[in-house]
């Protein structure tokens, strides 16, 4: 999610894979492939990530994403609409209703924003901050 939102870099992903390799007695193929993915097309990297065995906990992943956003984008401005629109795409994921409700609310406000003046941006900002608050307990887990 962080790569798709462009708030996590490929360098961070590779560092994570390198750390996993270092901690492992016998690194898995997917760890090595991720650690050496610098020159691969981003869609190939997404495919590699999806091929990691195990079941992802999307709620925890989303909370970590929110914690990262809290550090990178504690507030959003009109020029950050792209980030908010991309966040909405995560409503297709199996994340909890609380997350989806916040994303739906922000998205509907953005739809109205086109026909309203910029004075309404504080409403979007407030709801964005409410969304970020859902990941506050994970803020110490992200760089």
C-alpha positions as CSV (number, residue, x, y, z in Angstrom):
1,X,0.0,0.0,0.0
2,X,2.8,2.4,0.8
3,X,4.5,1.8,-2.6
4,X,1.2,2.3,-4.4
5,X,0.6,5.5,-2.5
6,X,4.2,6.5,-3.1
7,X,5.0,7.2,0.5
8,X,7.3,4.2,0.9
9,X,10.3,4.0,-1.4
10,X,11.7,1.0,-3.1
11,X,14.9,1.7,-1.1
12,X,12.9,1.1,2.1
13,X,11.4,-2.1,0.7
14,X,14.9,-3.4,-0.2
15,X,16.2,-2.4,3.2
16,X,13.4,-4.4,4.8
17,X,14.1,-7.4,2.6
18,X,17.9,-7.1,3.5
19,X,17.0,-7.1,7.2
20,X,14.9,-10.2,6.8
21,X,17.8,-12.0,5.0
22,X,20.2,-11.0,7.7
23,X,17.8,-12.4,10.4
24,X,17.2,-15.6,8.5
25,X,19.4,-18.7,8.7
26,X,18.0,-19.8,5.3
27,X,16.6,-16.8,3.4
28,X,13.6,-17.5,1.2
29,X,13.7,-16.9,-2.5
30,X,11.1,-14.1,-2.2
31,X,13.4,-12.3,0.2
32,X,16.3,-12.4,-2.1
33,X,14.1,-11.4,-5.1
34,X,12.8,-8.4,-3.2
35,X,16.3,-7.5,-2.0
36,X,17.5,-7.4,-5.6
37,X,14.4,-5.7,-7.1
38,X,15.9,-2.2,-7.6
39,X,15.8,-2.4,-11.4
40,X,12.6,-4.3,-11.8
41,X,9.5,-2.7,-13.1
42,X,7.2,-1.5,-10.2
43,X,4.4,-3.9,-11.3
44,X,6.9,-6.8,-11.0
45,X,7.7,-5.6,-7.5
46,X,4.0,-5.5,-6.6
47,X,3.7,-9.1,-7.9
48,X,6.6,-10.2,-5.7
49,X,5.0,-8.6,-2.7
50,X,1.7,-10.4,-3.4
51,X,3.6,-13.7,-3.7
52,X,4.9,-13.6,-0.1
53,X,3.4,-16.6,1.6
54,X,1.0,-16.2,4.5
55,X,-2.1,-14.3,5.1
56,X,-1.8,-10.5,5.3
57,X,-3.5,-8.6,8.1
58,X,-4.8,-5.7,6.1
59,X,-6.1,-3.8,9.1
60,X,-2.6,-3.8,10.6
61,X,-1.1,-2.9,7.2
62,X,-3.5,-0.1,6.9
63,X,-2.8,1.2,10.4
64,X,0.9,1.2,9.5
65,X,0.2,3.1,6.3
66,X,-1.8,5.7,8.3
67,X,1.1,6.0,10.8
68,X,3.5,6.6,7.9
69,X,1.1,9.2,6.4
70,X,1.0,10.8,9.9
71,X,4.7,11.4,9.6
72,X,4.9,12.2,5.9
73,X,1.7,14.1,5.5
74,X,0.3,15.2,8.9
75,X,-1.9,17.7,7.0
76,X,-3.0,17.7,3.4
77,X,-3.4,20.7,1.1
78,X,-5.5,21.0,-2.0
79,X,-2.5,19.9,-4.1
80,X,-2.5,16.6,-2.1
81,X,-5.8,15.5,-3.5
82,X,-4.0,12.8,-5.5
83,X,-3.0,11.1,-2.2
84,X,-6.6,11.2,-0.9
85,X,-7.9,9.8,-4.2
86,X,-5.4,7.0,-4.1
87,X,-6.3,6.3,-0.4
88,X,-9.9,5.8,-1.5
89,X,-8.8,2.9,-3.8
90,X,-8.0,0.9,-0.7
91,X,-11.7,0.6,0.0
92,X,-11.5,-2.4,-2.4
93,X,-9.3,-4.1,0.2
94,X,-10.7,-6.1,3.0
95,X,-10.1,-3.5,5.7
96,X,-12.3,-2.7,8.6
97,X,-15.5,-0.7,8.2
98,X,-14.1,2.2,10.3
99,X,-11.3,2.7,7.8
100,X,-13.7,2.5,4.9
101,X,-16.2,4.8,6.4
102,X,-13.5,7.5,6.8
103,X,-12.3,7.0,3.3
104,X,-15.9,7.2,1.9
105,X,-16.5,10.4,3.8
106,X,-13.4,12.1,2.5
107,X,-14.0,10.9,-1.0
108,X,-17.6,12.3,-1.0
109,X,-16.3,15.6,0.4
110,X,-13.7,15.8,-2.4
111,X,-16.6,15.2,-4.9
112,X,-18.4,18.2,-3.5
113,X,-15.2,20.3,-3.3
114,X,-15.2,20.9,-7.0
115,X,-18.5,22.7,-6.8
116,X,-17.7,24.5,-3.5
117,X,-15.0,27.1,-2.7
118,X,-11.7,26.4,-1.0
119,X,-13.1,27.6,2.3
120,X,-14.5,24.0,2.7
121,X,-11.1,22.4,2.7
122,X,-10.8,22.5,6.5
123,X,-13.7,19.9,6.6
124,X,-11.6,17.5,4.4
125,X,-8.5,18.2,6.6
126,X,-10.4,17.4,9.8
127,X,-11.7,14.1,8.4
128,X,-8.2,13.3,7.1
129,X,-6.8,13.9,10.6
130,X,-9.6,11.6,12.0
131,X,-8.5,8.9,9.6
132,X,-4.9,9.3,10.6
133,X,-5.9,9.0,14.2
134,X,-6.9,5.4,13.5
135,X,-3.3,4.5,13.0
136,X,-1.9,6.6,15.9
137,X,-1.0,3.5,18.0
138,X,1.4,2.4,15.2
139,X,3.3,5.7,14.8
140,X,6.4,4.4,16.7
141,X,6.6,1.4,14.2
142,X,7.4,3.5,11.1
143,X,10.3,5.6,10.1
